[in-house]
Amino acid sequence: MVTAVAGGRAKSRRLAEALVMRPGVLTDGRSPAPRAVGDLLIELRKAGASAIASFSRRTTTEQSAHK
Protein backbone atom coordinates (compact mmCIF):
# COMPACT_ATOMS: atom_id res chain seq x y z
CA MET A 1 0.00 0.00 0.00
CA VAL A 2 2.79 2.45 0.84
CA THR A 3 4.38 1.93 -2.56
CA ALA A 4 1.08 2.59 -4.31
CA VAL A 5 0.42 5.76 -2.32
CA ALA A 6 3.97 7.10 -2.33
CA GLY A 7 4.36 6.93 -6.10
CA GLY A 8 7.62 8.31 -7.43
CA ARG A 9 10.99 8.68 -5.76
CA ALA A 10 10.54 12.28 -4.64
CA LYS A 11 7.20 11.63 -2.95
CA SER A 12 8.52 8.40 -1.42
CA ARG A 13 11.50 10.31 -0.05
CA ARG A 14 9.28 13.02 1.47
CA LEU A 15 7.09 10.37 3.07
CA ALA A 16 10.07 8.50 4.50
CA GLU A 17 11.68 11.69 5.81
CA ALA A 18 8.46 12.81 7.47
CA LEU A 19 7.96 9.45 9.16
CA VAL A 20 11.56 9.27 10.36
CA MET A 21 11.40 12.81 11.75
CA ARG A 22 8.03 12.35 13.44
CA PRO A 23 6.48 8.87 13.35
CA GLY A 24 3.74 10.08 15.69
CA VAL A 25 2.13 11.92 12.77
CA LEU A 26 0.44 8.61 11.90
CA THR A 27 -1.45 8.62 15.18
CA ASP A 28 -1.87 12.33 15.90
CA GLY A 29 -2.17 13.74 12.37
CA ARG A 30 -0.83 17.09 13.51
CA SER A 31 0.73 19.56 11.16
CA PRO A 32 3.18 19.96 9.63
CA ALA A 33 2.68 16.86 7.60
CA PRO A 34 3.52 16.54 3.92
CA ARG A 35 0.73 15.67 1.55
CA ALA A 36 2.30 12.22 1.13
CA VAL A 37 1.56 11.49 4.80
CA GLY A 38 -2.01 12.67 4.34
CA ASP A 39 -2.43 10.47 1.28
CA LEU A 40 -1.10 7.49 3.23
CA LEU A 41 -3.42 8.15 6.17
CA ILE A 42 -6.42 8.40 3.85
CA GLU A 43 -5.60 5.11 2.13
CA LEU A 44 -4.90 3.35 5.44
CA ARG A 45 -8.28 4.55 6.73
CA LYS A 46 -10.00 3.28 3.56
CA ALA A 47 -8.30 -0.09 4.10
CA GLY A 48 -9.80 -0.31 7.57
CA ALA A 49 -7.02 0.96 9.83
CA SER A 50 -8.49 2.37 13.00
CA ALA A 51 -5.49 3.26 15.19
CA ILE A 52 -4.39 6.15 12.96
CA ALA A 53 -5.20 9.84 12.83
CA SER A 54 -8.07 11.21 10.81
CA PHE A 55 -6.72 13.32 8.00
CA SER A 56 -8.32 15.19 5.15
CA ARG A 57 -6.88 16.52 1.92
CA ARG A 58 -8.86 19.69 2.45
CA THR A 59 -6.99 20.36 5.68
CA THR A 60 -3.65 19.78 3.92
CA THR A 61 -4.59 22.13 1.08
CA GLU A 62 -5.79 24.84 3.44
CA GLN A 63 -2.62 24.60 5.51
CA SER A 64 -0.45 24.81 2.39
CA ALA A 65 -2.28 27.93 1.27
CA HIS A 66 -1.47 29.69 4.54
CA LYS A 67 2.29 29.10 4.38
C-alpha positions in Angstrom: 0.0 0.0 0.0 2.8 2.4 0.8 4.4 1.9 -2.6 1.1 2.6 -4.3 0.4 5.8 -2.3 4.0 7.1 -2.3 4.4 6.9 -6.1 7.6 8.3 -7.4 11.0 8.7 -5.8 10.5 12.3 -4.6 7.2 11.6 -3.0 8.5 8.4 -1.4 11.5 10.3 -0.1 9.3 13.0 1.5 7.1 10.4 3.1 10.1 8.5 4.5 11.7 11.7 5.8 8.5 12.8 7.5 8.0 9.4 9.2 11.6 9.3 10.4 11.4 12.8 11.8 8.0 12.4 13.4 6.5 8.9 13.3 3.7 10.1 15.7 2.1 11.9 12.8 0.4 8.6 11.9 -1.5 8.6 15.2 -1.9 12.3 15.9 -2.2 13.7 12.4 -0.8 17.1 13.5 0.7 19.6 11.2 3.2 20.0 9.6 2.7 16.9 7.6 3.5 16.5 3.9 0.7 15.7 1.6 2.3 12.2 1.1 1.6 11.5 4.8 -2.0 12.7 4.3 -2.4 10.5 1.3 -1.1 7.5 3.2 -3.4 8.1 6.2 -6.4 8.4 3.9 -5.6 5.1 2.1 -4.9 3.3 5.4 -8.3 4.5 6.7 -10.0 3.3 3.6 -8.3 -0.1 4.1 -9.8 -0.3 7.6 -7.0 1.0 9.8 -8.5 2.4 13.0 -5.5 3.3 15.2 -4.4 6.1 13.0 -5.2 9.8 12.8 -8.1 11.2 10.8 -6.7 13.3 8.0 -8.3 15.2 5.2 -6.9 16.5 1.9 -8.9 19.7 2.5 -7.0 20.4 5.7 -3.7 19.8 3.9 -4.6 22.1 1.1 -5.8 24.8 3.4 -2.6 24.6 5.5 -0.4 24.8 2.4 -2.3 27.9 1.3 -1.5 29.7 4.5 2.3 29.1 4.4 
